[in-house]
């Protein structure tokens, strides 16, 4: 199985910086020249649609070469690492890499609270229990979104399917984008759609329900682009997907007993906090069982290799990644207990299926009226 490292010169963070550059705002990393060239045409509406889990390889496997999305894909780039929604959508919304913004994975360790917390839900890992009476992730890892920055000077909108029932369907989401595109002012629209990710998690990559979701996205994006003008639509994804098999640490009590706490980050990017006296032994034991499927990095190796991104590390980065991080290179995942929720398909590893994402662009110039 082929692995792909993140390219922090040509990744989803750089797309975000192209948007910032276009609106004459401060950038944090280099932009994407091929996107800059398109944005230089100065369309009234700059529209970015992110479909969760719409990886480039799955696009090629499910859609035919004459489909709207395939025909208008101009590049394939990498996600950030780990290729997961928490890290990647925060990168596109902040213009920062994961090591900078700190939203590294689904579950993160917070030293002040001494808890592992599900970032987006503000709950303790694998529970519905509130982690605190404040949003721990937002307080610890604050950032200003590019939509807010742009909104200080231009119209700017975030359409998030998980926050508004109106945008939970492609029909509702596309109609809202079309409606906003008709207002006269220059604007930025960021739209997030939570499929095909949730269906991929539930059914796996080869299911007919998943395939139909890809077809629906293709058709609605074509419909959207046929009903707007003076606009550029950039469609991308946060990550791809791979069907997975699981290791349970319950089956490896010698390893589990070396840990100070439960695992964090993701099942395919696993953070371990190890008892100090067991650090060397842990590395040997882990590699004995899992080296065919995972690369085990020490904290120092993670920092030196800049796997989570270039730029200045967030002040909480080291405590969040723990002593070791196991990175999936095949189709395996590691969960702490057998009671953990098991998903058929997953992401956050280094395989090309997870790392490669499309840049799909459709330019719709202003329609010229006869006689003008």
C-alpha positions as CSV (number, residue, x, y, z in Angstrom):
1,X,0.0,0.0,0.0
2,X,1.5,3.3,-1.0
3,X,2.0,6.0,1.6
4,X,2.0,9.8,0.9
5,X,3.6,12.4,3.1
6,X,1.9,15.8,3.4
7,X,3.3,18.5,1.1
8,X,3.1,21.7,3.1
9,X,3.9,23.7,0.0
10,X,0.9,22.3,-1.8
11,X,-1.8,21.3,0.7
12,X,-5.2,22.4,1.9
13,X,-3.6,25.1,4.1
14,X,-2.1,26.7,1.0
15,X,-5.5,26.8,-0.6
16,X,-6.7,28.8,2.4
17,X,-3.7,31.2,2.0
18,X,-4.6,31.8,-1.6
19,X,-8.1,32.9,-0.4
20,X,-6.5,35.3,2.1
21,X,-4.1,36.6,-0.5
22,X,-6.9,37.3,-2.9
23,X,-8.8,39.4,-0.3
24,X,-5.6,41.3,0.5
25,X,-5.3,39.9,4.0
26,X,-2.2,38.6,5.9
27,X,-1.1,35.2,4.8
28,X,0.7,32.6,7.0
29,X,2.1,30.3,4.3
30,X,2.6,30.3,0.6
31,X,-0.4,30.2,-1.6
32,X,-1.1,28.0,-4.6
33,X,0.0,29.7,-7.8
34,X,-2.6,27.9,-10.0
35,X,-5.4,29.1,-7.7
36,X,-3.9,32.6,-7.5
37,X,-4.0,32.9,-11.3
38,X,-7.7,32.0,-11.3
39,X,-8.6,34.3,-8.4
40,X,-6.8,37.2,-10.2
41,X,-9.7,37.3,-12.6
42,X,-11.6,38.9,-9.7
43,X,-14.9,37.2,-9.8
44,X,-17.6,38.7,-7.6
45,X,-18.2,35.4,-5.8
46,X,-15.4,33.2,-4.5
47,X,-17.1,30.0,-3.3
48,X,-15.3,27.2,-1.6
49,X,-17.2,23.9,-1.0
50,X,-15.6,21.3,1.2
51,X,-17.2,17.8,1.0
52,X,-16.0,15.7,4.0
53,X,-14.3,12.6,2.9
54,X,-14.4,13.2,-0.9
55,X,-10.9,11.8,-1.6
56,X,-9.4,11.9,-5.0
57,X,-8.9,8.1,-5.3
58,X,-12.5,7.4,-4.4
59,X,-13.6,9.9,-7.0
60,X,-11.8,8.0,-9.7
61,X,-13.1,4.7,-8.5
62,X,-16.8,5.7,-8.3
63,X,-17.3,8.4,-11.0
64,X,-16.7,8.0,-14.7
65,X,-14.2,10.2,-16.5
66,X,-17.0,12.3,-18.1
67,X,-18.6,13.2,-14.8
68,X,-18.7,16.9,-13.8
69,X,-16.3,16.5,-10.9
70,X,-13.7,14.5,-12.8
71,X,-13.7,16.8,-15.8
72,X,-13.2,19.9,-13.7
73,X,-10.6,18.5,-11.3
74,X,-7.5,20.6,-12.1
75,X,-5.1,19.2,-9.4
76,X,-4.7,16.6,-6.8
77,X,-3.0,17.8,-3.7
78,X,-2.4,16.5,-0.2
79,X,-4.3,17.1,3.0
80,X,-2.5,18.1,6.1
81,X,-1.4,15.4,8.6
82,X,-3.3,13.8,10.1
83,X,-5.9,13.7,7.2
84,X,-8.9,14.0,9.4
85,X,-11.7,16.5,9.7
86,X,-10.6,18.1,13.0
87,X,-7.2,19.0,11.7
88,X,-7.9,19.6,8.0
89,X,-11.1,21.8,8.2
90,X,-9.4,23.9,10.9
91,X,-6.5,24.3,8.6
92,X,-8.6,25.6,5.7
93,X,-10.6,27.9,8.1
94,X,-7.5,29.2,9.9
95,X,-4.8,29.2,7.2
96,X,-2.5,27.4,9.7
97,X,-1.1,23.9,9.8
98,X,-2.1,21.5,12.5
99,X,1.1,22.0,14.5
100,X,0.2,25.7,14.6
101,X,-3.5,25.7,15.3
102,X,-3.4,22.6,17.6
103,X,-6.6,20.9,16.5
104,X,-4.7,17.7,15.9
105,X,-7.4,15.0,16.1
106,X,-10.8,13.8,17.2
107,X,-9.7,13.3,20.9
108,X,-7.0,15.4,22.4
109,X,-5.2,15.4,25.8
110,X,-5.5,18.7,27.7
111,X,-2.9,19.1,30.4
112,X,-4.7,21.8,32.4
113,X,-7.9,19.8,32.7
114,X,-5.9,16.5,32.7
115,X,-8.5,15.0,30.5
116,X,-8.8,13.6,27.0
117,X,-11.6,15.5,25.3
118,X,-13.4,15.1,22.0
119,X,-12.6,18.4,20.3
120,X,-15.7,19.2,18.4
121,X,-18.1,17.9,21.0
122,X,-16.5,19.2,24.3
123,X,-17.1,15.8,25.9
124,X,-14.9,13.3,27.6
125,X,-13.5,10.7,25.2
126,X,-16.0,8.0,24.3
127,X,-18.7,9.5,26.6
128,X,-21.6,12.0,26.4
129,X,-20.2,13.7,29.6
130,X,-19.4,17.4,29.2
131,X,-15.7,18.0,29.7
132,X,-16.3,21.4,31.4
133,X,-18.8,24.3,31.6
134,X,-16.7,26.1,28.9
135,X,-15.5,24.9,25.5
136,X,-12.1,23.6,26.4
137,X,-10.8,23.3,22.8
138,X,-11.9,26.8,21.9
139,X,-10.3,28.3,25.0
140,X,-7.0,26.4,24.6
141,X,-6.7,26.5,20.9
142,X,-8.4,29.8,19.7
143,X,-8.1,31.0,16.1
144,X,-9.8,33.6,13.9
145,X,-11.4,32.0,10.9
146,X,-10.7,33.3,7.4
147,X,-14.4,34.0,7.0
148,X,-14.4,36.4,9.9
149,X,-11.2,38.1,8.6
150,X,-12.7,38.5,5.2
151,X,-16.0,39.6,6.7
152,X,-14.4,42.7,8.1
153,X,-14.1,44.1,4.6
154,X,-16.4,42.1,2.3
155,X,-19.5,39.9,2.6
156,X,-18.5,36.6,4.0
157,X,-20.5,33.5,4.9
158,X,-20.0,30.1,6.5
159,X,-22.6,27.5,5.6
160,X,-22.1,24.5,7.8
161,X,-24.3,21.4,7.4
162,X,-23.8,20.3,11.0
163,X,-25.0,23.6,12.4
164,X,-28.0,24.3,10.2
165,X,-30.8,22.0,9.2
166,X,-31.2,24.0,6.0
167,X,-27.7,23.0,4.8
168,X,-27.9,19.3,5.8
169,X,-29.1,18.4,2.3
170,X,-27.3,19.2,-1.0
171,X,-30.5,20.7,-2.2
172,X,-30.7,23.2,0.7
173,X,-27.0,23.9,0.6
174,X,-26.8,24.6,-3.1
175,X,-29.9,26.7,-3.2
176,X,-28.5,28.9,-0.4
177,X,-25.2,29.4,-2.3
178,X,-27.1,30.3,-5.4
179,X,-29.2,32.8,-3.4
180,X,-26.2,34.4,-1.8
181,X,-24.4,34.6,-5.1
182,X,-27.0,36.9,-6.6
183,X,-26.4,39.8,-4.1
184,X,-24.4,42.6,-5.7
185,X,-21.4,42.8,-3.5
186,X,-18.0,41.0,-3.7
187,X,-18.1,38.0,-1.3
188,X,-16.6,34.8,0.0
189,X,-18.7,31.8,0.7
190,X,-17.4,28.7,2.6
191,X,-19.7,25.7,2.5
192,X,-19.1,22.5,4.4
193,X,-21.1,19.3,3.6
194,X,-20.6,16.4,6.0
195,X,-21.0,13.7,3.3
196,X,-19.8,11.3,2.0
197,X,-17.8,11.0,5.2
198,X,-20.6,9.8,7.5
199,X,-21.9,7.2,5.0
200,X,-18.3,6.0,4.4
201,X,-17.8,5.5,8.1
202,X,-21.0,3.5,8.4
203,X,-21.0,1.5,5.2
204,X,-17.4,1.3,3.9
205,X,-16.0,2.4,0.6
206,X,-17.6,-0.2,-1.7
207,X,-21.2,0.3,-0.6
208,X,-23.9,1.3,-3.1
209,X,-25.3,3.9,-0.7
210,X,-21.8,5.6,-0.7
211,X,-21.6,5.4,-4.5
212,X,-24.9,7.1,-4.8
213,X,-23.8,9.9,-2.5
214,X,-20.8,10.6,-4.7
215,X,-23.2,10.7,-7.7
216,X,-25.5,13.1,-5.9
217,X,-22.6,15.4,-5.0
218,X,-21.5,15.4,-8.6
219,X,-25.0,16.2,-9.9
220,X,-25.7,19.0,-7.3
221,X,-22.3,20.6,-7.9
222,X,-23.0,20.7,-11.6
223,X,-26.5,22.2,-10.9
224,X,-24.9,24.8,-8.6
225,X,-22.4,25.9,-11.3
226,X,-25.1,26.0,-13.9
227,X,-27.1,28.5,-11.9
228,X,-24.5,31.1,-10.9
229,X,-22.5,33.7,-12.7
230,X,-19.5,36.0,-12.0
231,X,-18.3,33.3,-9.7
232,X,-15.6,30.8,-9.2
233,X,-16.4,27.5,-7.4
234,X,-13.5,25.6,-5.8
235,X,-14.6,22.2,-4.5
236,X,-12.2,20.2,-2.3
237,X,-12.1,17.7,0.6
238,X,-10.5,17.4,4.0
239,X,-9.3,13.8,3.5
240,X,-10.1,10.5,1.8
241,X,-11.1,7.1,3.2
242,X,-9.9,3.5,3.6
243,X,-11.7,0.4,4.9
244,X,-10.0,-0.7,8.2
245,X,-9.4,-3.6,10.5
246,X,-8.8,-3.1,14.2
247,X,-6.3,-4.0,16.8
248,X,-7.6,-3.8,20.4
249,X,-5.1,-2.9,23.2
250,X,-7.2,-5.2,25.5
251,X,-5.5,-8.0,23.6
252,X,-2.0,-6.6,24.4
253,X,-2.1,-6.2,28.2
254,X,1.7,-5.9,28.5
255,X,1.5,-2.8,26.3
256,X,-1.7,-1.4,27.8
257,X,-0.1,-1.7,31.3
258,X,2.8,0.6,30.2
259,X,0.4,3.5,29.5
260,X,-0.4,6.3,31.9
261,X,-3.8,7.0,30.3
262,X,-6.0,6.0,27.4
263,X,-4.9,6.7,23.8
264,X,-5.8,9.9,22.0
265,X,-5.8,11.7,18.6
266,X,-7.3,9.0,16.2
267,X,-7.4,5.3,15.7
268,X,-5.0,5.6,12.7
269,X,-2.8,8.3,14.3
270,X,-2.5,7.1,17.9
271,X,-0.9,9.1,20.7
272,X,0.5,7.2,23.7
273,X,1.6,8.6,27.0
274,X,3.9,6.0,28.5
275,X,5.1,5.5,32.1
276,X,8.6,7.0,32.3
277,X,10.3,3.8,33.3
278,X,8.7,2.0,30.4
279,X,9.7,4.3,27.5
280,X,12.3,2.0,25.9
281,X,10.4,-1.2,26.6
282,X,7.2,0.3,25.0
283,X,9.0,1.0,21.8
284,X,10.4,-2.5,21.5
285,X,7.1,-4.2,22.4
286,X,5.0,-1.9,20.1
287,X,7.2,-2.6,17.1
288,X,7.2,-6.3,17.8
289,X,3.5,-6.5,17.3
290,X,2.6,-3.5,15.0
291,X,5.6,-2.5,12.9
292,X,4.1,-4.0,9.7
293,X,1.1,-1.7,10.0
294,X,2.3,1.4,11.9
295,X,5.3,3.7,12.0
296,X,6.1,4.6,15.6
297,X,7.5,8.1,16.1
298,X,8.9,9.5,19.3
299,X,7.9,13.0,20.3
300,X,11.3,14.3,19.2
301,X,10.9,12.5,15.8
302,X,7.5,14.0,15.3
303,X,8.8,17.5,16.0
304,X,12.0,17.1,13.9
305,X,10.1,15.5,10.9
306,X,7.4,18.3,11.0
307,X,4.8,15.7,10.1
308,X,2.0,17.8,11.6
309,X,3.2,20.9,9.7
310,X,5.8,23.6,9.2
311,X,5.7,26.9,11.2
312,X,5.9,27.6,14.9
313,X,4.5,24.8,17.0
314,X,1.5,25.6,19.2
315,X,2.5,26.1,22.8
316,X,0.5,23.0,23.8
317,X,1.7,20.8,20.9
318,X,4.2,18.6,22.8
319,X,1.8,17.8,25.6
320,X,-0.9,17.0,23.1
321,X,1.1,14.4,21.0
322,X,2.4,12.5,24.1
323,X,5.5,10.4,24.1
324,X,4.9,8.4,20.9
325,X,2.6,8.7,17.9
326,X,1.8,5.6,15.8
327,X,1.0,6.4,12.2
328,X,-0.9,3.9,10.1
329,X,0.7,2.9,6.8
330,X,-1.7,0.0,5.9
331,X,-5.4,-0.5,6.6
332,X,-5.2,-1.1,10.4
333,X,-6.5,1.0,13.3
334,X,-5.8,0.8,17.1
335,X,-8.5,1.3,19.7
336,X,-8.0,1.2,23.5
337,X,-10.9,-1.1,24.3
338,X,-13.2,-3.4,22.5
339,X,-16.2,-1.3,23.6
340,X,-15.0,1.6,21.4
341,X,-17.2,2.5,18.5
342,X,-16.0,0.7,15.4
343,X,-16.4,2.3,12.0
344,X,-16.1,0.3,8.7
345,X,-14.0,3.0,7.0
346,X,-11.7,5.5,8.5
347,X,-9.0,8.1,7.8
348,X,-6.0,9.9,9.5
349,X,-3.4,7.5,8.2
350,X,-0.6,8.0,5.7
351,X,-2.0,6.0,2.8
352,X,-2.7,7.7,-0.6
353,X,-6.4,6.9,-0.2
354,X,-6.5,9.2,2.8
355,X,-4.0,11.8,2.0
356,X,-4.9,12.8,-1.6
357,X,-7.6,15.3,-2.1
358,X,-9.0,17.0,-5.3
359,X,-9.0,20.6,-6.3
360,X,-12.0,21.0,-8.6
361,X,-12.6,24.4,-10.1
362,X,-15.4,25.8,-12.2
363,X,-15.3,29.3,-13.4
364,X,-18.6,31.0,-14.3
365,X,-18.0,34.5,-15.9
366,X,-20.6,37.2,-15.8
367,X,-23.2,36.7,-18.6
368,X,-23.0,39.6,-21.1
369,X,-26.2,41.2,-21.9
370,X,-26.9,41.8,-25.7
371,X,-26.1,45.3,-26.6
372,X,-23.7,46.0,-23.8
